[in-house]
Amino acid sequence: ASKMEEATPRAKVEPTFPESGPRPCIFIPDTEVQPAYPLEAFSIPLHYADDLESVLIPSGLIQSRAEKLAEDIYSDYGGSMIHMLCCLKGGAGFFSDLMVYLKRAYSRRTPTVPFTFDFIRVSSYKGTESTGEIKVHATGMDFDVIRGRHVLLVEDIVDTGRTMAATIPHLPRQSP
């Protein structure tokens, strides 16, 4: 720990959210409402060429949204200590990008980056089919590290919501 961290005790900060309530989710409409982008407008890796018909969400839009999400997280938590929890494997790429943007958002405003992270594996699929059974596995994580902390759970795609519905109740057992 740096001398600055030792000399300055960190006050417990509760997250503040907009007075209007939680921010709305970003909804990507079906292609009937929002046309897909033609493949010719993008650089597509050769190994995907035969499998794709169009691009629904350009990567630049995803990156821009991840950066804005990091700014919102900083704004809501105001520098308080948070623990990021990534659901593997699908969430790892987005999680990595989000961490880069979070570090940038925090480093502009605070002398330290007050967050830590771990990974969990949440599975409900075998191959490409849902088994209907959801399993939560800590991947070397000690759940004691989240006790009494703010935890942000990062998942890649939430389709039916069943995976998150099973994961979230698992966390309070750890008293985050």
N, CA, C and O of each residue as an XYZ file, in Angstrom:
704
protein
N       0.840     -1.187      0.000
C       0.000      0.000      0.000
C       0.876      1.237      0.000
O       1.917      1.272      0.655
N       0.452      2.249     -0.734
C       1.233      3.476     -0.795
C       1.037      4.281      0.477
O       0.095      4.043      1.232
N       1.948      5.254      0.717
C       1.842      6.100      1.902
C       0.555      6.911      1.863
O      -0.040      7.176      2.907
N       0.117      7.308      0.666
C      -1.116      8.068      0.549
C      -2.308      7.230      0.991
O      -3.193      7.726      1.688
N      -2.335      5.945      0.582
C      -3.427      5.060      0.973
C      -3.425      4.831      2.482
O      -4.485      4.793      3.107
N      -2.228      4.675      3.072
C      -2.142      4.445      4.509
C      -2.588      5.679      5.293
O      -3.225      5.550      6.339
N      -2.262      6.857      4.802
C      -2.564      8.090      5.517
C      -4.010      8.521      5.345
O      -4.542      9.240      6.191
N      -4.654      8.097      4.268
C      -6.020      8.534      3.993
C      -6.969      7.355      4.092
O      -7.077      6.570      3.150
N      -7.676      7.214      5.247
C      -8.639      6.121      5.326
C      -9.781      6.372      4.353
O     -10.250      7.502      4.215
N     -10.219      5.342      3.696
C     -11.287      5.453      2.707
C     -12.642      5.376      3.410
O     -12.960      4.390      4.074
N     -13.429      6.434      3.250
C     -14.768      6.450      3.830
C     -15.663      5.518      3.033
O     -15.517      5.396      1.817
N     -16.582      4.867      3.715
C     -17.520      3.989      3.027
C     -18.488      4.858      2.237
O     -19.167      5.717      2.800
N     -18.544      4.632      0.955
C     -19.396      5.418      0.076
C     -20.460      4.504     -0.496
O     -20.154      3.448     -1.049
N     -21.698      4.912     -0.361
C     -22.791      4.158     -0.964
C     -22.977      4.658     -2.387
O     -22.817      5.850     -2.650
N     -23.311      3.769     -3.303
C     -23.503      4.223     -4.678
C     -24.681      5.185     -4.766
O     -25.666      5.047     -4.041
N     -24.568      6.148     -5.654
C     -25.677      7.060     -5.897
C     -26.155      6.829     -7.316
O     -25.352      6.717     -8.242
N     -27.433      6.761     -7.477
C     -28.009      6.513     -8.783
C     -28.810      7.731     -9.207
O     -29.205      8.527     -8.355
N     -29.057      7.896    -10.481
C     -29.825      9.054    -10.937
C     -31.170      9.143    -10.221
O     -31.781      8.121     -9.907
N     -31.631     10.378     -9.962
C     -32.909     10.563     -9.277
C     -34.051      9.898    -10.023
O     -35.043      9.492     -9.417
N     -33.915      9.786    -11.338
C     -34.964      9.177    -12.149
C     -35.013      7.662    -11.991
O     -35.898      7.011    -12.545
N     -34.077      7.100    -11.246
C     -34.035      5.652    -11.049
C     -32.973      5.020    -11.926
O     -32.154      5.721    -12.521
N     -32.981      3.704    -12.009
C     -31.966      3.004    -12.808
C     -32.012      3.461    -14.269
O     -33.068      3.804    -14.801
N     -30.854      3.453    -14.887
C     -30.793      3.810    -16.298
C     -31.480      2.718    -17.111
O     -31.428      1.544    -16.747
N     -32.119      3.101    -18.204
C     -32.786      2.079    -19.019
C     -31.770      1.179    -19.714
O     -30.650      1.596    -20.008
N     -32.173     -0.040    -19.966
C     -31.328     -0.968    -20.714
C     -31.275     -0.523    -22.171
O     -32.200      0.111    -22.678
N     -30.197     -0.862    -22.820
C     -30.096     -0.619    -24.254
C     -30.708     -1.834    -24.930
O     -30.284     -2.965    -24.694
N     -31.689     -1.601    -25.756
C     -32.388     -2.682    -26.438
C     -32.041     -2.637    -27.915
O     -32.205     -1.600    -28.558
N     -31.572     -3.729    -28.451
C     -31.261     -3.829    -29.875
C     -32.453     -4.490    -30.551
O     -32.728     -5.665    -30.309
N     -33.171     -3.738    -31.405
C     -34.378     -4.304    -32.025
C     -34.062     -5.410    -33.029
O     -32.933     -5.548    -33.498
N     -35.088     -6.186    -33.341
C     -34.948     -7.222    -34.362
C     -34.585     -6.580    -35.692
O     -34.806     -5.386    -35.895
N     -34.030     -7.371    -36.591
C     -33.601     -6.829    -37.875
C     -34.770     -6.336    -38.722
O     -34.561     -5.585    -39.674
N     -36.004     -6.746    -38.391
C     -37.159     -6.234    -39.132
C     -37.350     -4.747    -38.836
O     -37.803     -3.995    -39.699
N     -37.005     -4.323    -37.616
C     -37.157     -2.929    -37.216
C     -35.891     -2.144    -37.543
O     -35.959     -1.046    -38.095
N     -34.739     -2.712    -37.201
C     -33.428     -2.077    -37.443
C     -32.667     -2.964    -38.417
O     -32.206     -4.042    -38.042
N     -32.530     -2.521    -39.669
C     -31.841     -3.382    -40.646
C     -30.405     -3.680    -40.223
O     -29.739     -2.854    -39.598
N     -29.959     -4.850    -40.570
C     -28.578     -5.248    -40.306
C     -27.652     -4.541    -41.283
O     -28.086     -4.082    -42.340
N     -26.383     -4.456    -40.928
C     -25.385     -3.825    -41.784
C     -24.824     -4.862    -42.748
O     -24.631     -6.017    -42.368
N     -24.558     -4.467    -43.993
C     -24.008     -5.437    -44.960
C     -22.561     -5.781    -44.617
O     -21.809     -4.934    -44.135
N     -22.185     -7.015    -44.867
C     -20.826     -7.479    -44.577
C     -19.775     -6.666    -45.328
O     -18.655     -6.503    -44.844
N     -20.122     -6.167    -46.481
C     -19.166     -5.418    -47.305
C     -18.692     -4.141    -46.608
O     -17.666     -3.577    -46.989
N     -19.424     -3.681    -45.594
C     -19.067     -2.447    -44.889
C     -18.022     -2.683    -43.797
O     -17.583     -1.734    -43.147
N     -17.620     -3.945    -43.590
C     -16.723     -4.285    -42.489
C     -15.591     -5.185    -42.955
O     -15.671     -5.832    -43.999
N     -14.536     -5.208    -42.149
C     -13.448     -6.143    -42.358
C     -13.802     -7.402    -41.576
O     -13.744     -7.412    -40.346
N     -14.163     -8.448    -42.279
C     -14.613     -9.695    -41.655
C     -13.492    -10.732    -41.753
O     -12.981    -10.985    -42.844
N     -13.104    -11.335    -40.619
C     -12.084    -12.390    -40.673
C     -12.519    -13.525    -41.609
O     -13.688    -13.911    -41.633
N     -11.591    -14.031    -42.350
C     -11.869    -15.057    -43.349
C     -12.591    -16.268    -42.757
O     -13.479    -16.832    -43.397
N     -12.219    -16.669    -41.544
C     -12.845    -17.866    -40.964
C     -14.316    -17.649    -40.593
O     -15.002    -18.615    -40.259
N     -14.817    -16.411    -40.642
C     -16.246    -16.144    -40.403
C     -17.021    -15.928    -41.695
O     -18.251    -15.958    -41.681
N     -16.341    -15.714    -42.794
C     -16.961    -15.286    -44.045
C     -18.137    -16.168    -44.483
O     -19.161    -15.639    -44.915
N     -18.020    -17.466    -44.384
C     -19.085    -18.359    -44.844
C     -20.228    -18.503    -43.839
O     -21.282    -19.045    -44.172
N     -20.023    -18.019    -42.606
C     -21.027    -18.208    -41.569
C     -21.894    -16.981    -41.305
O     -22.918    -17.084    -40.629
N     -21.501    -15.832    -41.823
C     -22.223    -14.592    -41.539
C     -23.026    -14.107    -42.729
O     -22.607    -14.238    -43.879
N     -24.190    -13.542    -42.432
C     -24.997    -12.910    -43.471
C     -24.908    -11.393    -43.373
O     -24.938    -10.693    -44.385
N     -24.799    -10.884    -42.127
C     -24.781     -9.443    -41.902
C     -24.231     -9.162    -40.512
O     -23.980    -10.081    -39.733
N     -24.048     -7.878    -40.211
C     -23.581     -7.446    -38.894
C     -24.732     -6.726    -38.207
O     -25.261     -5.750    -38.738
N     -25.124     -7.206    -37.025
C     -26.227     -6.570    -36.295
C     -25.760     -5.383    -35.474
O     -26.419     -4.344    -35.448
N     -24.608     -5.535    -34.791
C     -24.084     -4.469    -33.937
C     -22.606     -4.295    -34.257
O     -21.809     -5.191    -33.979
N     -22.226     -3.160    -34.836
C     -20.805     -2.939    -35.141
C     -19.972     -2.864    -33.861
O     -20.451     -2.382    -32.835
N     -18.735     -3.337    -33.921
C     -17.884     -3.372    -32.733
C     -17.641     -1.983    -32.156
O     -17.510     -1.841    -30.940
N     -17.579     -0.958    -32.998
C     -17.392      0.407    -32.494
C     -18.523      0.840    -31.588
O     -18.293      1.550    -30.609
N     -19.750      0.424    -31.899
C     -20.901      0.740    -31.055
C     -20.780      0.041    -29.706
O     -21.110      0.619    -28.671
N     -20.313     -1.191    -29.718
C     -20.130     -1.939    -28.470
C     -19.032     -1.287    -27.629
O     -19.190     -1.139    -26.417
N     -17.922     -0.897    -28.260
C     -16.828     -0.248    -27.530
C     -17.276      1.080    -26.932
O     -16.959      1.384    -25.782
N     -18.003      1.865    -27.701
C     -18.482      3.151    -27.212
C     -19.437      2.959    -26.036
O     -19.390      3.712    -25.063
N     -20.294      1.960    -26.129
C     -21.240      1.678    -25.037
C     -20.500      1.191    -23.795
O     -20.871      1.556    -22.679
N     -19.463      0.377    -23.967
C     -18.672     -0.099    -22.826
C     -17.986      1.071    -22.133
O     -17.921      1.112    -20.904
N     -17.472      2.026    -22.914
C     -16.828      3.197    -22.325
C     -17.829      4.035    -21.535
O     -17.512      4.518    -20.448
N     -19.032      4.208    -22.075
C     -20.073      4.968    -21.374
C     -20.513      4.222    -20.112
O     -20.765      4.849    -19.083
N     -20.603      2.925    -20.179
C     -20.967      2.120    -19.018
C     -19.936      2.291    -17.903
O     -20.302      2.388    -16.732
N     -18.651      2.329    -18.258
C     -17.589      2.549    -17.268
C     -17.749      3.917    -16.617
O     -17.595      4.046    -15.403
N     -18.055      4.929    -17.406
C     -18.290      6.269    -16.852
C     -19.486      6.261    -15.902
O     -19.450      6.897    -14.849
N     -20.548      5.538    -16.275
C     -21.732      5.432    -15.407
C     -21.398      4.720    -14.102
O     -21.873      5.115    -13.037
N     -20.587      3.677    -14.183
C     -20.181      2.949    -12.971
C     -19.403      3.874    -12.053
O     -19.650      3.912    -10.847
N     -18.463      4.621    -12.619
C     -17.715      5.575    -11.791
C     -18.664      6.592    -11.158
O     -18.571      6.877     -9.964
N     -19.556      7.126    -11.948
C     -20.503      8.133    -11.461
C     -21.370      7.574    -10.339
O     -21.590      8.241     -9.328
N     -21.859      6.354    -10.516
C     -22.751      5.744     -9.520
C     -22.023      5.368     -8.238
O     -22.582      5.512     -7.151
N     -20.791      4.889     -8.343
C     -20.075      4.417     -7.166
C     -19.106      5.445     -6.600
O     -18.584      5.254     -5.502
N     -18.856      6.529     -7.323
C     -18.089      7.657     -6.814
C     -16.762      7.315     -6.167
O     -16.372      7.956     -5.191
N     -16.073      6.342     -6.677
C     -14.771      6.008     -6.127
C     -14.790      4.993     -5.000
O     -13.734      4.644     -4.473
N     -15.968      4.509     -4.614
C     -15.997      3.503     -3.547
C     -15.474      2.166     -4.082
O     -15.511      1.907     -5.285
N     -14.993      1.338     -3.180
C     -14.415      0.046     -3.555
C     -15.508     -0.868     -4.108
O     -16.548     -1.059     -3.478
N     -15.260     -1.424     -5.282
C     -16.188     -2.386     -5.871
C     -15.404     -3.623     -6.299
O     -14.198     -3.567     -6.538
N     -16.112     -4.721     -6.387
C     -15.510     -5.977     -6.831
C     -16.233     -6.401     -8.100
O     -17.447     -6.610     -8.093
N     -15.487     -6.526     -9.181
C     -16.037     -6.939    -10.465
C     -15.998     -8.464    -10.527
O     -14.982     -9.081    -10.205
N     -17.094     -9.056    -10.938
C     -17.188    -10.503    -11.023
C     -17.610    -10.866    -12.444
O     -18.729    -10.564    -12.859
N     -16.724    -11.507    -13.179
C     -16.961    -11.847    -14.578
C     -17.463    -13.278    -14.710
O     -16.881    -14.210    -14.154
N     -18.549    -13.436    -15.452
C     -19.069    -14.772    -15.760
C     -18.352    -15.285    -17.004
O     -18.498    -14.735    -18.095
N     -17.576    -16.348    -16.818
C     -16.835    -16.950    -17.925
C     -17.730    -17.910    -18.699
O     -18.732    -18.367    -18.149
N     -17.431    -18.218    -19.878
C     -16.356    -17.768    -20.713
C     -16.810    -16.596    -21.568
O     -16.009    -15.744    -21.951
N     -18.090    -16.565    -21.859
C     -18.594    -15.559    -22.789
C     -18.342    -14.128    -22.391
O     -18.133    -13.282    -23.260
N     -18.353    -13.826    -21.105
C     -18.199    -12.446    -20.666
C     -16.776    -11.942    -20.645
O     -16.564    -10.752    -20.412
N     -15.788    -12.792    -20.878
C     -14.383    -12.410    -20.705
C     -13.934    -11.295    -21.646
O     -13.228    -10.385    -21.212
N     -14.316    -11.338    -22.899
C     -13.901    -10.305    -23.844
C     -14.471     -8.947    -23.483
O     -13.743     -7.956    -23.430
N     -15.775     -8.899    -23.234
C     -16.406     -7.641    -22.852
C     -15.864     -7.158    -21.508
O     -15.626     -5.965    -21.321
N     -15.673     -8.084    -20.583
C     -15.138     -7.748    -19.261
C     -13.773     -7.084    -19.386
O     -13.496     -6.089    -18.716
N     -12.928     -7.630    -20.239
C     -11.596     -7.068    -20.453
C     -11.696     -5.633    -20.967
O     -10.997     -4.746    -20.477
N     -12.564     -5.406    -21.951
C     -12.759     -4.055    -22.480
C     -13.305     -3.123    -21.407
O     -12.843     -1.990    -21.280
N     -14.272     -3.582    -20.642
C     -14.864     -2.763    -19.588
C     -13.825     -2.389    -18.539
O     -13.823     -1.262    -18.043
N     -12.944     -3.322    -18.197
C     -11.892     -3.037    -17.214
C     -10.953     -1.942    -17.719
O     -10.542     -1.078    -16.945
N     -10.615     -1.969    -18.993
C      -9.756     -0.922    -19.574
C     -10.438      0.432    -19.422
O      -9.807      1.399    -18.996
N     -11.708      0.506    -19.765
C     -12.434      1.770    -19.661
C     -12.632      2.194    -18.206
O     -12.592      3.387    -17.902
N     -12.844      1.236    -17.306
C     -12.978      1.575    -15.879
C     -11.677      2.148    -15.324
O     -11.689      3.142    -14.598
N     -10.564      1.522    -15.667
C      -9.270      2.040    -15.211
C      -9.076      3.467    -15.699
O      -8.597      4.325    -14.958
N      -9.446      3.713    -16.934
C      -9.322      5.056    -17.495
C     -10.238      6.039    -16.754
O      -9.809      7.139    -16.407
N     -11.483      5.654    -16.513
C     -12.434      6.539    -15.828
C     -11.971      6.851    -14.411
O     -12.049      8.001    -13.978
N     -11.494      5.851    -13.686
C     -11.053      6.060    -12.306
C      -9.736      6.826    -12.252
O      -9.564      7.692    -11.394
N      -8.807      6.521    -13.152
C      -7.487      7.156    -13.076
C      -7.554      8.649    -13.381
O      -6.655      9.394    -12.992
N      -8.584      9.092    -14.060
C      -8.757     10.522    -14.328
C      -9.195     11.278    -13.079
O      -9.037     12.497    -13.007
N      -9.741     10.569    -12.098
C     -10.386     11.241    -10.976
C      -9.872     10.853     -9.592
O     -10.095     11.585     -8.627
N      -9.193      9.725     -9.479
C      -8.753      9.252     -8.171
C      -7.289      8.825     -8.227
O      -6.801      8.436     -9.288
N      -6.578      8.893     -7.091
C      -5.171      8.492     -7.086
C      -4.982      6.973     -7.162
O      -3.898      6.497     -7.501
N      -6.032      6.219     -6.847
C      -5.956      4.757     -6.933
C      -7.156      4.258     -7.718
O      -8.126      4.992     -7.906
N      -7.098      3.045     -8.165
C      -8.219      2.424     -8.869
C      -8.884      1.476     -7.882
O      -8.387      0.374     -7.649
N     -10.006      1.896     -7.301
C     -10.601      1.123     -6.213
C     -11.528     -0.006     -6.660
O     -12.717     -0.007     -6.340
N     -10.982     -0.951     -7.393
C     -11.776     -2.137     -7.668
C     -10.857     -3.338     -7.820
O      -9.679     -3.221     -8.155
N     -11.441     -4.480     -7.562
C     -10.760     -5.755     -7.713
C     -11.658     -6.625     -8.582
O     -12.786     -6.239     -8.889
N     -11.171     -7.787     -8.978
C     -12.006     -8.632     -9.824
C     -11.698    -10.109     -9.628
O     -10.623    -10.496     -9.168
N     -12.672    -10.905     -9.991
C     -12.561    -12.363     -9.989
C     -13.424    -12.905    -11.119
O     -14.132    -12.165    -11.802
N     -13.342    -14.220    -11.293
C     -14.089    -14.886    -12.349
C     -14.896    -16.041    -11.764
O     -14.445    -16.739    -10.856
N     -16.088    -16.224    -12.300
C     -16.884    -17.405    -11.974
C     -17.339    -18.022    -13.284
O     -17.438    -17.350    -14.310
N     -17.609    -19.298    -13.226
C     -18.157    -19.983    -14.396
C     -19.600    -20.333    -14.063
O     -19.893    -20.996    -13.068
N     -20.480    -19.868    -14.925
C     -21.897    -20.158    -14.772
C     -22.308    -20.916    -16.017
O     -22.167    -20.407    -17.129
N     -22.810    -22.114    -15.846
C     -23.138    -22.910    -17.021
C     -24.568    -23.398    -16.981
O     -25.073    -23.840    -15.949
N     -25.211    -23.304    -18.146
C     -26.539    -23.871    -18.311
C     -26.653    -24.521    -19.684
O     -27.719    -24.997    -20.073
N     -25.548    -24.535    -20.405
C     -25.540    -25.104    -21.751
C     -24.590    -26.287    -21.837
O     -23.563    -26.334    -21.160
N     -24.950    -27.222    -22.669
C     -24.044    -28.300    -23.048
C     -23.973    -28.209    -24.563
O     -24.936    -28.524    -25.263
N     -22.818    -27.773    -25.062
C     -22.723    -27.476    -26.490
C     -23.518    -26.219    -26.777
O     -23.249    -25.164    -26.202
N     -24.506    -26.328    -27.673
C     -25.341    -25.176    -28.013
C     -26.749    -25.288    -27.450
O     -27.593    -24.436    -27.728
N     -27.015    -26.322    -26.667
C     -28.354    -26.547    -26.116
C     -28.390    -26.284    -24.615
O     -27.485    -26.682    -23.882
N     -29.437    -25.616    -24.171
C     -29.610    -25.368    -22.744
C     -30.034    -26.660    -22.060
O     -30.908    -27.377    -22.548
N     -29.405    -26.949    -20.926
C     -29.754    -28.156    -20.175
C     -30.892    -27.881    -19.199
O     -31.520    -28.813    -18.697
N     -31.161    -26.599    -18.929
C     -32.168    -26.234    -17.944
C     -31.628    -26.248    -16.528
O     -32.273    -25.737    -15.612
N     -30.444    -26.832    -16.336
C     -29.801    -26.885    -15.019
C     -28.659    -25.876    -14.997
O     -27.782    -25.899    -15.860
N     -28.677    -24.996    -14.011
C     -27.680    -23.935    -13.934
C     -26.716    -24.228    -12.796
O     -27.126    -24.493    -11.666
N     -25.422    -24.177    -13.114
C     -24.388    -24.452    -12.123
C     -23.484    -23.234    -12.003
O     -23.090    -22.649    -13.012
N     -23.151    -22.845    -10.761
C     -22.242    -21.734    -10.501
C     -20.968    -22.319     -9.909
O     -21.009    -23.015     -8.895
N     -19.824    -22.029    -10.556
C     -18.540    -22.544    -10.105
C     -17.584    -21.379     -9.879
O     -17.392    -20.550    -10.768
N     -16.994    -21.313     -8.712
C     -15.930    -20.336     -8.489
C     -14.671    -20.907     -9.118
O     -14.361    -22.083     -8.928
N     -13.945    -20.090     -9.862
C     -12.725    -20.555    -10.520
C     -11.522    -20.085     -9.716
O     -10.805    -19.172    -10.125
N     -11.313    -20.710     -8.586
C     -10.215    -20.314     -7.717
C     -10.527    -19.090     -6.879
O      -9.651    -18.558     -6.197
N     -11.772    -18.644     -6.929
C     -12.165    -17.446     -6.191
C     -12.490    -17.784     -4.748
O     -13.113    -18.806     -4.459
N     -12.064    -16.921     -3.856
C     -12.430    -17.024     -2.448
C     -13.601    -16.072     -2.237
O     -13.416    -14.855     -2.266
N     -14.799    -16.601     -2.028
C     -15.983    -15.760     -1.892
C     -15.915    -14.820     -0.684
O     -16.698    -13.874     -0.600
N     -14.995    -15.066      0.245
C     -14.844    -14.149      1.376
C     -14.421    -12.753      0.925
O     -14.681    -11.778      1.630
N     -13.770    -12.637     -0.240
C     -13.308    -11.322     -0.701
C     -14.466    -10.390     -1.040
O     -14.277     -9.175     -1.072
N     -15.654    -10.923     -1.291
C     -16.779    -10.044     -1.632
C     -17.652     -9.705     -0.424
O     -18.589     -8.914     -0.532
N     -17.345    -10.299      0.710
C     -18.141    -10.047      1.910
C     -18.120     -8.556      2.258
O     -17.055     -7.973      2.464
N     -19.311     -7.945      2.321
C     -19.436     -6.542      2.675
C     -19.037     -5.572      1.574
O     -18.920     -4.375      1.833
N     -18.827     -6.050      0.361
C     -18.387     -5.186     -0.740
C     -19.501     -5.015     -1.765
O     -20.435     -5.814     -1.828
N     -19.386     -3.959     -2.564
C     -20.254     -3.795     -3.721
C     -19.738     -4.735     -4.798
O     -18.539     -4.761     -5.075
N     -20.634     -5.510     -5.410
C     -20.242     -6.469     -6.434
C     -20.982     -6.141     -7.731
O     -22.205     -5.996     -7.743
N     -20.228     -6.026     -8.811
C     -20.821     -5.849    -10.133
C     -20.599     -7.132    -10.912
O     -19.463     -7.553    -11.134
N     -21.682     -7.740    -11.317
C     -21.647     -8.998    -12.048
C     -21.687     -8.687    -13.542
O     -22.611     -8.024    -14.012
N     -20.688     -9.163    -14.294
C     -20.589     -8.882    -15.724
C     -20.834    -10.165    -16.492
O     -20.122    -11.154    -16.315
N     -21.841    -10.143    -17.345
C     -22.238    -11.285    -18.157
C     -22.240    -10.835    -19.609
O     -22.382     -9.643    -19.884
N     -22.085    -11.763    -20.539
C     -22.045    -11.346    -21.939
C     -23.443    -11.134    -22.518
O     -23.801    -10.002    -22.842
N     -24.217    -12.160    -22.652
C     -25.547    -12.052    -23.249
C     -26.563    -12.615    -22.264
O     -26.416    -13.731    -21.765
N     -27.576    -11.836    -21.998
C     -28.660    -12.302    -21.144
C     -29.845    -12.547    -22.073
O     -30.467    -11.601    -22.557
N     -30.155    -13.823    -22.319
C     -31.279    -14.108    -23.213
C     -32.550    -14.378    -22.417
O     -33.445    -13.533    -22.402
N     -32.656    -15.509    -21.766
C     -33.864    -15.799    -20.987
C     -33.793    -15.208    -19.587
O     -34.826    -15.000    -18.951
N     -32.588    -14.937    -19.101
C     -32.424    -14.415    -17.745
C     -32.316    -15.494    -16.683
O     -32.071    -15.188    -15.516
N     -32.494    -16.750    -17.068
C     -32.455    -17.836    -16.076
C     -31.086    -17.999    -15.423
O     -30.990    -18.301    -14.234
N     -30.026    -17.796    -16.210
C     -28.681    -17.947    -15.654
C     -28.430    -16.903    -14.577
O     -27.928    -17.226    -13.500
N     -28.775    -15.658    -14.861
C     -28.584    -14.591    -13.863
C     -29.533    -14.783    -12.684
O     -29.168    -14.509    -11.540
N     -30.739    -15.249    -12.957
C     -31.701    -15.496    -11.877
C     -31.172    -16.547    -10.905
O     -31.488    -16.496     -9.716
N     -30.382    -17.488    -11.384
C     -29.792    -18.507    -10.517
C     -28.501    -18.017     -9.863
O     -28.184    -18.424     -8.745
N     -27.760    -17.159    -10.540
C     -26.470    -16.686    -10.030
C     -26.641    -15.653     -8.924
O     -25.990    -15.740     -7.883
N     -27.502    -14.689     -9.145
C     -27.651    -13.576     -8.196
C     -28.031    -14.051     -6.791
O     -27.444    -13.555     -5.830
N     -28.973    -14.977     -6.610
C     -29.263    -15.443     -5.240
C     -28.086    -16.154     -4.579
O     -28.029    -16.231     -3.352
N     -27.149    -16.674     -5.367
C     -25.977    -17.346     -4.836
C     -25.067    -16.351     -4.104
O     -24.410    -16.713     -3.127
N     -25.030    -15.113     -4.571
C     -24.130    -14.106     -4.022
C     -24.485    -13.638     -2.603
O     -23.572    -13.487     -1.791
N     -25.755    -13.400     -2.260
C     -26.041    -12.937     -0.892
C     -25.589    -13.906      0.201
O     -25.378    -13.508      1.346
N     -25.445    -15.161     -0.159
C     -24.921    -16.118      0.813
C     -23.520    -15.716      1.262
O     -23.048    -16.117      2.325
N     -22.861    -14.900      0.408
C     -21.513    -14.443      0.702
C     -21.526    -13.065      1.361
O     -20.464    -12.521      1.664
N     -22.719    -12.489      1.591
C     -22.916    -11.178      2.224
C     -22.228    -10.026      1.515
O     -21.559     -9.227      2.170
N     -22.372     -9.909      0.170
C     -21.763     -8.752     -0.494
C     -22.589     -7.494     -0.232
O     -22.237     -6.414     -0.708
